[in-house]
Amino acid sequence: MSQPAMPDRADVIAMLASFGDRDTGAVAERIGSLELTWLITKVEERYEVILELSDEALHQMSTVSGAVTVLHDALAGAGHG
Protein backbone atom coordinates (compact mmCIF):
# COMPACT_ATOMS: atom_id res chain seq x y z
CA MET A 1 0.00 0.00 0.00
CA SER A 2 1.46 3.36 -0.99
CA GLN A 3 1.68 6.34 1.32
CA PRO A 4 -0.86 9.12 0.83
CA ALA A 5 0.45 12.28 -0.82
CA MET A 6 1.54 15.17 1.36
CA PRO A 7 -1.49 17.20 2.43
CA ASP A 8 -2.11 20.34 0.42
CA ARG A 9 -4.43 23.21 1.30
CA ALA A 10 -7.49 21.39 -0.06
CA ASP A 11 -6.67 18.29 2.02
CA VAL A 12 -6.28 20.33 5.21
CA ILE A 13 -9.56 22.15 4.55
CA ALA A 14 -11.33 18.83 3.88
CA MET A 15 -10.01 17.37 7.15
CA LEU A 16 -11.11 20.47 9.05
CA ALA A 17 -14.53 20.36 7.37
CA SER A 18 -15.03 16.84 8.70
CA PHE A 19 -15.01 18.40 12.19
CA GLY A 20 -18.68 19.23 12.65
CA ASP A 21 -19.56 17.70 9.26
CA ARG A 22 -19.30 21.06 7.47
CA ASP A 23 -19.01 22.06 3.85
CA THR A 24 -15.42 22.94 2.87
CA GLY A 25 -16.60 26.47 2.09
CA ALA A 26 -17.52 26.91 5.76
CA VAL A 27 -13.92 26.41 6.94
CA ALA A 28 -12.31 29.69 7.99
CA GLU A 29 -8.61 30.52 7.58
CA ARG A 30 -8.20 30.75 11.36
CA ILE A 31 -8.07 27.37 13.12
CA GLY A 32 -9.46 27.07 16.65
CA SER A 33 -7.96 24.84 19.33
CA LEU A 34 -10.53 22.05 18.95
CA GLU A 35 -10.17 22.13 15.18
CA LEU A 36 -6.39 21.94 15.56
CA THR A 37 -6.68 18.90 17.81
CA TRP A 38 -9.01 17.29 15.27
CA LEU A 39 -6.65 18.10 12.39
CA ILE A 40 -3.60 16.64 14.13
CA THR A 41 -5.53 13.47 14.97
CA LYS A 42 -6.73 13.11 11.37
CA VAL A 43 -3.20 13.58 10.01
CA GLU A 44 -1.76 11.07 12.49
CA GLU A 45 -4.39 8.51 11.45
CA ARG A 46 -3.99 9.13 7.73
CA TYR A 47 -0.19 8.98 7.73
CA GLU A 48 0.18 6.46 10.57
CA VAL A 49 2.57 8.72 12.52
CA ILE A 50 2.66 10.45 15.87
CA LEU A 51 3.45 14.11 15.36
CA GLU A 52 5.84 15.63 17.87
CA LEU A 53 5.09 19.32 17.42
CA SER A 54 6.74 22.16 19.31
CA ASP A 55 4.76 24.99 20.87
CA GLU A 56 6.05 27.21 18.06
CA ALA A 57 4.77 24.78 15.40
CA LEU A 58 1.38 24.55 17.10
CA HIS A 59 1.16 28.34 17.23
CA GLN A 60 2.00 28.52 13.51
CA MET A 61 -0.86 26.10 12.85
CA SER A 62 -3.43 28.68 13.94
CA THR A 63 -4.18 29.27 10.24
CA VAL A 64 -4.83 26.89 7.36
CA SER A 65 -1.77 28.20 5.50
CA GLY A 66 0.42 27.73 8.56
CA ALA A 67 -0.94 24.23 9.13
CA VAL A 68 -0.08 23.19 5.57
CA THR A 69 3.51 24.41 6.04
CA VAL A 70 3.98 22.76 9.43
CA LEU A 71 2.45 19.48 8.30
CA HIS A 72 4.70 19.34 5.24
CA ASP A 73 7.76 19.89 7.42
CA ALA A 74 6.65 17.43 10.11
CA LEU A 75 5.71 14.68 7.68
CA ALA A 76 8.88 15.14 5.62
CA GLY A 77 10.81 14.71 8.86
CA ALA A 78 8.85 11.51 9.52
CA GLY A 79 9.86 10.05 6.16
CA HIS A 80 6.69 10.90 4.18
CA GLY A 81 6.62 12.72 0.88
N, C-alpha and C positions, 0 to 999 in steps of 0.2 A: 504494500500500500504506500503510495507516495505522500509526501508531506504537503499540507495545504500551502498555497502561495502566501507570501507575506501580506498582512492585512493592509489594504489601502483605505482611503477616506470612506469610500462606499461601504466597505466591510465593517469599519468601526461604527458608522452610522447605523448599519443594519443590526449589529449586535446591540447597540444602545436602544434601538427601536424595539427590540424584543423585550426590554424591560418595560413592563406596563402594556405590552402588546400594542404599540403605537405604529402609526404610519411613519416611514422614514422622513417625510417632510415635517413631522412634528418634533424632530430632534433638534435641539438648539446647539449652538456652537459651544456654549459653556456647559461643562459636565459637573453635576452635583456629586456629593460624596457617595450616595447610594448607587447612582449610575456608574461611578468609577469602580466601586466594589463589584458590581454586576459585570462590567466590561472586563476587568481583570480575571474574574472567574471564567467568563466565556472564552477568553484567550487561552487561559491555562488548560481548559478542557479541549479546545480545538487543536492546540499544538502539543498537548500532552507534556507540558512543562510546569514548573513552579517558578513564577517570576519573583526574583529578589530585587525589589525596587527601592531605591533610596528615597528619603523624604523629598529631595530636590526633584527626582523623576516624578514622584506622585504629584507634586505641586505643578510641574510642567503639564501634567495630564488633565489639568482643569479645563482644557479646551479640546475639541475634536482634533484640531491641527496638531496640538502638542501631544495628544495621545498617539496619533499615527507615528510621529517622530520617535517617541519613547519606545513604542512597541517594536518598531523596526530595529532600533538599537538593541533592545533587550533580547529579541528573538534571534538576531544575528549573533549575539554573544552566546546564545544557547545552541548554536549550530543549525538554525533554520535559515532558509533563504538561500 
